[in-house]
Amino acid sequence: MSNRFANRILYGLITSVMILGFLIFLFFYIKHQFTTSRTEITETGMVEKITSMGKLELVKYTMKDVVEQKEVYRILPDRKVLLLAVGEVTACIDLTKVKRADIVQDGDSVTVYLPQPEICSASLDHDKSRVYDISGAWFQQDAKNMVESVYKIAERKILENARQMNVTGMARQNAQLIFKPLLESISGKKVTLKFR
């Protein structure tokens, strides 16, 4: 009798352990199903504008500037934002403006009249630019507006600094150093570059 009772207890214990193991497995399986996620990204690209390129980039300046914008109040604390701006300015010559009449051949030499170099792009690198200090902003929207404002100022300052550093003059020099030898090797003639 006790042997049969012991077998029943053993059978009941094994069954209980199996049911408990199954329930634990089921719990973790269901938990895994509910907590597992996947990221789906839907993207639709559209061509907004197609532009023919004919600009010969001759120099690129990478520039850094520290810009501080401060609003001074009589009674309230001053509002200030400090930005380390990193940007690039590229100067180029628009070769689409060169006409047939701008290329003058005279025996074994060629004179090419080019348009004046221009700044073709000036932009801030938002990944490398950093806001180092914001003070006096009472609300989050104020801080956001201050940061947007200082970024716009920094874009203008980088362009102004490039003009002061005569980036177009450097493009003119590089045209003589880079573009002239290229034209001479293609044409097999002595090339003179002049700017209109």
WOZILIN-V514342 format. One record per pair of residues at least 12 apart in sequence whose ideal C-beta (glycine too) atoms are under 8 Angstrom apart, sorted by sequence separation. I is the first residue (numbers start at 0). J is the second residue. D is the distance in Angstrom with one decimal. If there is no record, write none. Layout:
i:I j:J d:D
i:I j:J d:D
//
This chain:
i:67 j:79 d:6.7
i:68 j:80 d:5.2
i:101 j:113 d:7.4
i:133 j:145 d:6.4
i:67 j:80 d:7.3
i:133 j:146 d:7.1
i:179 j:192 d:5.3
i:67 j:81 d:5.0
i:68 j:82 d:7.9
i:97 j:111 d:7.3
i:178 j:192 d:6.9
i:66 j:81 d:7.6
i:67 j:82 d:7.6
i:97 j:112 d:7.6
i:65 j:81 d:7.1
i:66 j:82 d:4.8
i:97 j:113 d:6.4
i:130 j:146 d:5.7
i:65 j:82 d:7.3
i:97 j:114 d:7.1
i:175 j:192 d:6.0
i:65 j:83 d:5.7
i:66 j:84 d:5.6
i:96 j:114 d:4.4
i:174 j:192 d:5.8
i:64 j:83 d:7.8
i:65 j:84 d:7.5
i:94 j:113 d:7.9
i:130 j:149 d:7.5
i:63 j:83 d:6.7
i:64 j:84 d:4.7
i:63 j:84 d:6.9
i:92 j:113 d:5.5
i:93 j:114 d:5.7
i:63 j:85 d:5.3
i:64 j:86 d:7.6
i:92 j:114 d:6.2
i:128 j:150 d:7.5
i:62 j:85 d:7.3
i:92 j:115 d:8.0
i:171 j:194 d:6.4
i:61 j:85 d:7.3
i:62 j:86 d:5.5
i:92 j:116 d:5.3
i:93 j:117 d:6.7
i:61 j:86 d:7.6
i:62 j:87 d:7.3
i:91 j:116 d:6.7
i:92 j:117 d:7.6
i:125 j:150 d:7.9
i:128 j:153 d:7.2
i:61 j:87 d:5.3
i:62 j:88 d:6.5
i:90 j:116 d:5.2
i:91 j:117 d:6.6
i:93 j:119 d:7.8
i:60 j:87 d:6.8
i:90 j:117 d:6.9
i:123 j:150 d:6.5
i:59 j:87 d:5.9
i:60 j:88 d:4.7
i:90 j:118 d:5.5
i:91 j:119 d:4.1
i:59 j:88 d:7.1
i:60 j:89 d:7.8
i:89 j:118 d:7.2
i:90 j:119 d:6.7
i:59 j:89 d:4.7
i:88 j:118 d:6.1
i:89 j:119 d:5.5
i:123 j:153 d:6.0
i:58 j:89 d:7.2
i:59 j:90 d:7.8
i:89 j:120 d:4.7
i:123 j:154 d:5.5
i:58 j:90 d:4.9
i:88 j:120 d:7.2
i:89 j:121 d:7.6
i:122 j:154 d:7.4
i:56 j:89 d:5.3
i:57 j:90 d:6.0
i:87 j:120 d:7.4
i:88 j:121 d:4.6
i:121 j:154 d:7.1
i:56 j:90 d:7.5
i:57 j:91 d:6.0
i:87 j:121 d:7.4
i:123 j:157 d:6.8
i:56 j:91 d:4.5
i:57 j:92 d:6.5
i:86 j:121 d:6.8
i:87 j:122 d:6.1
i:55 j:91 d:5.6
i:86 j:122 d:5.9
i:121 j:157 d:6.0
i:54 j:91 d:4.2
i:55 j:92 d:4.9
i:86 j:123 d:4.4
i:87 j:124 d:6.7
i:121 j:158 d:4.5
i:54 j:92 d:6.9
i:85 j:123 d:7.0
i:86 j:124 d:5.9
i:54 j:93 d:5.2
i:55 j:94 d:5.5
i:84 j:123 d:5.8
i:85 j:124 d:4.8
i:53 j:93 d:6.2
i:54 j:94 d:6.8
i:118 j:158 d:7.0
i:121 j:161 d:6.4
i:53 j:94 d:4.7
i:54 j:95 d:7.8
i:53 j:95 d:3.5
i:85 j:127 d:4.0
i:86 j:128 d:7.5
i:85 j:128 d:5.0
i:118 j:161 d:6.3
i:51 j:95 d:7.2
i:84 j:128 d:5.0
i:118 j:162 d:7.4
i:83 j:128 d:6.3
i:82 j:128 d:6.5
i:83 j:129 d:4.9
i:82 j:129 d:7.2
i:82 j:130 d:5.4
i:83 j:131 d:6.1
i:118 j:166 d:6.3
i:81 j:130 d:7.1
i:82 j:131 d:7.1
i:118 j:167 d:6.7
i:80 j:130 d:6.5
i:81 j:131 d:4.8
i:117 j:167 d:6.6
i:81 j:132 d:4.1
i:116 j:167 d:4.2
i:80 j:132 d:6.9
i:81 j:133 d:7.9
i:115 j:167 d:7.1
i:116 j:168 d:7.9
i:79 j:132 d:6.7
i:80 j:133 d:5.0
i:79 j:133 d:7.4
i:80 j:134 d:7.9
i:116 j:170 d:3.7
i:79 j:134 d:5.0
i:116 j:171 d:5.4
i:78 j:134 d:7.0
i:79 j:135 d:5.9
i:115 j:171 d:8.0
i:77 j:134 d:7.6
i:78 j:135 d:3.5
i:76 j:134 d:7.6
i:77 j:135 d:5.4
i:78 j:136 d:5.9
i:116 j:174 d:7.2
i:57 j:116 d:6.7
i:76 j:135 d:4.9
i:75 j:135 d:7.7
i:113 j:174 d:6.7
i:80 j:142 d:7.9
i:56 j:119 d:6.8
i:78 j:141 d:7.3
i:82 j:146 d:7.7
i:54 j:119 d:5.3
i:70 j:135 d:7.5
i:80 j:145 d:4.5
i:80 j:146 d:6.1
i:84 j:150 d:7.7
i:78 j:145 d:6.5
i:82 j:149 d:4.8
i:86 j:153 d:7.3
i:80 j:148 d:7.8
i:82 j:150 d:7.0
i:86 j:154 d:7.2
i:80 j:149 d:4.8
i:84 j:153 d:3.6
i:88 j:157 d:6.3
i:84 j:154 d:8.0
i:88 j:158 d:6.7
i:82 j:153 d:5.7
i:86 j:157 d:4.2
i:90 j:161 d:7.8
i:111 j:182 d:6.7
i:84 j:156 d:7.2
i:84 j:157 d:6.5
i:88 j:161 d:3.8
i:109 j:182 d:7.4
i:90 j:166 d:4.6
i:68 j:145 d:6.8
i:90 j:167 d:5.2
i:109 j:186 d:5.9
i:88 j:166 d:5.7
i:92 j:170 d:6.8
i:116 j:194 d:7.6
i:90 j:169 d:6.8
i:91 j:170 d:6.7
i:109 j:188 d:5.1
i:111 j:190 d:6.3
i:113 j:192 d:6.0
i:115 j:194 d:5.4
i:68 j:148 d:6.3
i:90 j:170 d:3.7
i:108 j:188 d:5.8
i:109 j:189 d:7.3
i:110 j:190 d:7.7
i:111 j:191 d:7.2
i:113 j:193 d:7.1
i:114 j:194 d:7.2
i:115 j:195 d:6.9
i:68 j:149 d:4.6
i:107 j:188 d:5.4
i:108 j:189 d:4.4
i:109 j:190 d:5.1
i:110 j:191 d:4.6
i:111 j:192 d:5.5
i:112 j:193 d:5.2
i:113 j:194 d:5.4
i:114 j:195 d:6.0
i:67 j:149 d:8.0
i:92 j:174 d:6.3
i:107 j:189 d:6.4
i:108 j:190 d:7.4
i:109 j:191 d:7.2
i:110 j:192 d:8.0
i:111 j:193 d:7.3
i:112 j:194 d:7.4
i:113 j:195 d:7.1
i:66 j:149 d:5.7
i:108 j:191 d:6.6
i:110 j:193 d:6.3
i:112 j:195 d:5.2
i:68 j:152 d:6.2
i:104 j:188 d:7.6
i:66 j:152 d:5.7
i:92 j:178 d:7.7
i:66 j:153 d:4.7
i:64 j:153 d:6.3
i:66 j:156 d:6.1
i:64 j:156 d:5.5
i:64 j:157 d:6.1
i:101 j:195 d:7.7
i:62 j:157 d:5.4
i:64 j:160 d:6.5
i:62 j:160 d:6.1
i:62 j:161 d:6.9
i:60 j:161 d:5.8
i:60 j:164 d:6.9
i:60 j:166 d:5.7
i:58 j:166 d:6.2
i:58 j:169 d:4.7
i:57 j:169 d:7.7
i:58 j:170 d:4.9
i:57 j:170 d:4.1
i:58 j:173 d:5.3
i:57 j:173 d:4.1
i:57 j:174 d:5.7
i:55 j:174 d:7.8
i:57 j:177 d:6.5
i:57 j:178 d:7.3
i:55 j:178 d:6.5
//
